[in-house]
Amino acid sequence: MLLGHKLAILLRSDVFEAQGQIYRKQFRLSFGREATEDELIFIRADQGNPLLKLRVALRKNYDLIFFIDGQLSAGEASKGWVPVRLHKSELLLREGIAALSFWTKVPIRAAIMTMVDGQITLRFAEEGRYVNNRSDYQPALQYILDLVEDLAAEELIQWECLPAVFDHELLIKQEQMPLQNLWLPFIVQEKRMLFDLATGRSVVIGTKEFEIACQKFRKIWLNV
């Protein structure tokens, strides 16, 4: 936006209610005033026809922002969902992003923001991905997950969707092996925690213990 780009952000209604003011506050801090609809708009993913609204926004030269957290699921593939893989986990992404790219001939470009040593790190895929036909839907959406897969373990644990990924794998393997405690390190609102996928329990731990847990998790993840 500092470069003059207009933004249209796709959010579920519950996420908008929780985070909409954060975006507006950041705009005020950056520009010293409220954002106008010619600069920043929010499109509800669960109201009306969001793809049509996004298409209109593109025609008005807005850059669109999607968060795959709200587009991600696990389970059996069905209409409107495309299978993707993250490491050895099979997941689903809504095909809407790919369909919109196909209709408008606008490429998809993946981006990830993490914290490394207290500093914000922003990664972009080198090039945008064009969707020229329906057979490109799956490769285009897999391209997004490939950027996530390249994250180091200490960055991956910052992703709020990660428990769902592991939980899905555990459900698949329940009949193959006894369900055992599996504690994973997570950072939640700057709190260092361990989360047990088997029971859903979580505990807050100290910095040293968290670093040890991350080291063990890193070794496990490299062997997945």
N, C-alpha and C positions, 0 to 999 in steps of 0.2 A: 504494500500500500504506500510505502514511502517513495516508491518509484512511480506512483500514479495508477497502480492497478486497482480495479474494482473487484470486490470479493462477494461471492455467494456461497454460503456455508450450509451444507446439508446436515441436519441434526434431528434425532427423534425428539418428540415433544418433551419427554421427561428430562432429556439431556439439555435441551434448550432452557427449560425452567431453571435448571441447576447452574448452567454455565453461560447463558446468554449475556448476563450482565458483566461477566468477566471479560468477554470480547469488547463490549462497549467501554468498559473502564480502561482497557489497554489502549483503545483508540483515543480516549480523552487524554491519557498520559502522553501519547505520542504526538497528538495534534492540538491539544489544548481546547478541544470542542467536541460536541456530539457528532457522531457519524450520520450522514444523510443516506437515504435509500439509493442515491446515485453512487454511493461508495461502498456500503456494506448492507447486505440483506441476508436473512436466515430463511431457509426453506425447510418445512417440517417433513420428515421422511414418512410419517404415518398419517398425513392429512392430505386429502385431495389426490391429485395426480402429480407427485413430485418430479417425475421424469419430464413431464411436459413443462413444468415451471422451470426446471433446470435448462431445458432446451431454449426457452424464451430468454433466460438469463445469459446464455452463451451468445445468442443473437444480439444482445445488448452489450456485448464485450466484457462480461464479468468473467473472472477466473473462478472456477468451481473447486471447492474443497470438500472431499469425502473423507470420513474416518472409517477404516475397514472394521474397527471394533463393532460398529453397529450393523455391519453387513456380513459378519462372520457367524457361522453356525457349525454344528457337528451332528452327524446322524445320517439317515438315508437320503440320497439325492432325490430331488423332486423338481417339478417345473419351476423355473425361475432361479434355480441354484446351479452352480458350476463346481465340480470337484477340483480341489487344489491340494497340494501337499506342503507341510512344513516339517522339515527333517523327515521322520518316518510316520508322521501323523497325517491321516486323511481328514480334510476339513471341507467346508462348503463356503463359497462366497456368492452373494447375490449377483446376478448377471446384469443388473441395471447399469452399473458403471460402464461395462463393456458395450451394452446396447446403445447407451447415449453416445459413446465415442463413435460407434458405427454410424448412427444416424447423422451426426454432426460433422464427421470427419475431423474431429479434434482429438489429438493424442492424449493418452493417459500418462502421467508422470508420477512415479512413486517417490515419497519423501518420508523420512523417519526422524524424529527428534528424541534424543536421549540426554541424560546427564552423565558426564564423565569428569571425575575429579572436581565436582562442583561447578562445572562449566557446561552450558548447553551445546550439544553437538547436533548439527543438522546434516543429514545425508540425503542426496538426491540420486536417483538413477541417472546414468549418463545421458540417456536419450529417452524421449517420450515414446510410447508404444501405440502405434496406429492399429485400429480394428477395421479391416477392410471387408470382412464378411463374418457370418456366424461361426465359422470354424476357427476364427481368431479369438473367440470369447475366452476359451480356457487358457491358451498361452498368454493372453493379455493379463488375466487375473493371476495366473501363476507368477508372472513377472513381478507383481506386487509382493507376493509372499517370498520370492527369492531374495528381495532386499532385506526382509525380516530375518531370513535364514542366515544371512551373512553377519548378523550381530554377534558380538562376543557375549559370553554367558552373563557377565555382570551388567550388560545393557539389556539383554533379553528379559531378565527378571523384573525389569521396570514395566513390562507390558501387562496391562490388566487382563488381557485375554488369555494369558498363558495358563492359568489354572484350568480353564475350560478345555484347552488342548490336551493337557495331561489327564484330566478327568475323563474325557472321551476315550482315550487310549486304555484307561483302567477298566472302563465299562466293557470294552471289547474283550479284554483279557481276563475278566473275572472268572470265566468258566475254565480257563487254562491254568490258573495258579491261585493259591490262597491270597486273599486281600490283606496286605500288610501295610503298616504305617509307612508313609512316604512324605517326609518333611522337606519342603522347598523354601528357600529364602525369597522374600519379597520386600519391596519398599512400598509402603502405603502411607501417603500423606507425610512423608519424611520419617516415618517410623520403620525401624528395621524389625522384621517379623519372620517367623517360621509358620508355614501353613501346611497342615497335614491333609493330603488329598483323600486319604482313606476315611477319615472321620469328620473332616471339615473344621477341625479345631485350629486355632491360631494363637501364637504367643509372641509377645514383644521381647526382644533379646538385646544384649549389649553390642556395641560396635565390634569388639574383638570376636565375640562368638559369631556375629553375623559374617565377618570376614572368613572365619574358618568354614562356616556353612557354605559360603559362596565358592570357596576353593574345592570343597567336596562335590558341590553341584557341577562345577566346571569339569571335573574329571569324569563324572557320570555322563554329562552332556556330550563330551567329546567322543564317548564310546557308543552313543546312540546310533 
